[in-house]
Amino acid sequence: MNACLIAIVGGSGSGKSWLADRLQQEFRQVAGRLCLDDYYQDLSHLPPAERKQMNFDQPKAIDWPRFRGDLALVRAGQAAALPAYDFATQSRSRRKRLWEPRELVFIDGLWLLHYAAVRRLFSLSVYVECSETLRFKRRLKRDQRERGWTAPEIRRQFQTQVEPNHRRFVAPQKEMADLVVDSPIAAGPLRQIITRCRKFLPVGGLS
């Protein structure tokens, strides 16, 4: 079974994960989820203070060889042991995620369309457009709740790293995407994406 890989791209806080989760719910047992965030370089060899100084908002922060290798396995319909990233410690978790083949795989990430060798693996790509104001608001809430960062730390990182790298690396992918939707994602664009995804399934492939 060859899987169809669906890329969901956009800035930090744009709503990528929400869309990927919503699509997985729509397609239930035939769908799976991956996240590029799990492929951040492991920083466990660095002291915690140094880890916080690293720039996580540029493509080189990702372990691309590992990601491409795992993506090839997933696309070929093979089982795999996938990594998981712990943002609280900024290091790769020791636990592995055992992947079971699925027909549709929804993958969210900042730079899925940045490299041509990765871009060619996707059957469909969606770019989620979102204002800077809304992206910061969402990131502030998430990083305080899930990653233990303070509001001044989050604001400083957003202004010095996140937004400059968004303009440099993330925003240009809009021109490479098959579909572009605005966040918050309305019912009409969501139906359009669902319709496109259904075309990758065989007739009767989803009850």
N, C-alpha and C positions, 0 to 999 in steps of 0.2 A: 504494500500500500504506500503510494507516494502521497505525502501531505501537501496541502496548499498553505503557504505561509503568508500571513497578512501583517504588514508592517503598520504600526500606529506611531506616528512621529509628531513631536511638538516640543515646545519649551517646558522647562520645569514648572509644574503647577498648571499646565494647560488643560488637563483633563484626560491625558492619554490612558492612565490606568483605569479611570472610570469607564471609558469607552471600551477598552479591552475586556474588562469584567462584564460589562453589559452585553457584549457580543458573545462571550462565552456562555452566559446565562441563556441567551437566545438559542444557541445551537447545542446546548446541553452536552449529551454524552459523546457527540462526535467532535467536540472542540477541546482544545487545550490552551494553556497560557504559558508564555515565557516573558521574561523582563530583562532588558539589557543591563539594568542596574546590578544584577547578580554577577556580572562579569567585570566589575571594577577590580583593578589590580589589588592584590592582597598587601596590606601595609602592616601586617602583624609584626614585622621585623623592626618597625620604627617605634620610638617612644610615643605615647598618646599625644603629647603636646605637638610633636612634629607632624603627626597624622592630620591634625586640624589645619595645618598650614598648607597641605597639599591642595592642588587645584583639581577638583572633581568635575569641572565644567568644560573640559576639552576632550576631544576624542582619544588622545593618547592615555587617558586615565583608564581605558578599557583594555582587558586582555583579549584582543581581537583574534589571535590564533585559536584560543580556546573557544571563543564564541563561534567562529566560522566552522570549526570542527564539530561542535555540538549541533549547530544549525543544520549541517549537512546530514548528520545522523537522523535528526528529527524529520527533515524533509524526505529522507529515504524511508521513513516509516519504521525506524529501528528504535529499540529500547536504548536508554542512555542514563548515566548518573550525572546529574546536573548540579552545578555549584549554587550556593546561596550566600548572599552578602549581608553582614551584620553592620548596619550603619551606626549603631550605638558605639561599637568598638572600632569601626572603620577597618574591618578585616574580614577575610573570607571565613565563613562558618565551617566548622568541622563536619557538620551534617551534610549529607548529599540528598538530593531530590531524585527519586527514581522515576524516570519518564516512561510512560506507556504511550504507544503510538496513537495518534488521533488524525482525523481527516482534515480538520481545519485547525490551524495553530495561530493564535493572535499574540503578537509580540509588540510590546511597547518599549520605546527608548528614544533618547535624545538624538542619536546620530545613525539610525538604521539605514539611511539613504546616503550617508556621507561618502562611503567607499563603494565604488562600482562593483567590486567582487562580491560584496555582501548584498548590494541593491539588486543584483540579478537573481538572487535566490527567492525573491518575493513574487507571489502571484498578484498581489494587490497592495497598494500603499495609500495610506490616508494621513494627511497632515492636519493637525488640530491647531487652528489659529486662535490666539488668545491675547488679550491686552496685557501690557506690562503690569498695570495696576492690579488686575485680577490674579495674575500669576504670582506676584509678590504676596498678596493677601493669603492665598492658598498655601504657599511655601512657608510663610511665617507660622501659620497654624500647625502645619504638618511637622516642621522641624522642632517646634517647641514640644509638641505632644509625643512624637515618636523617636526623636534623636537627642533630646535633652539640651538643645542649644538655647541660648538666651536671645531675646529680641535684638539687642545691639549687634550680636555676632551674626545673626541671620541677615540683618539689614546691610552690614558691612560686606558680607560675602556676596550678597545679591548685587550690590552696586559695583564692586571691584572685580568680581569673577563671573557671576551668573549672567548678568545682562550683557556685558561686553562679548562674552563667548556665545551667547544666544544670537547676537547680531552676526557674529563671524561664522559660526558653524551650524547653528540650528535653522535660522530663518531661511538661508539659501535652499534648503531642502524642499521648501514649499513648491518651487518650480519643478521638482523632480517627482512629486507625488501624483498618483492617479486621481485622487479626490482631495479636496480641501474643504474642511467644515469649520464653522465658527463655534467657539466655546463661550457660554454653555451650549451644548449640542441640542438642537431642536428636534422635534419628532420627525419632520420631513427628511432632513439629512440623515438621521439615524436609519430610517426606512430604506433610503437609497443605498447605504452601506450594506445593510442586511440583504437587500435584493442582489447586490453584486456578489456577496459571499455565497448566497444560495446557488448561484450558477456554477460554483466549483464542486457541488455535490451531485452525485448520480441521482437520477429520478428515483424517488422513494427512499433516499438516503437519510432523510430526517423525518421522524414520525411527528 
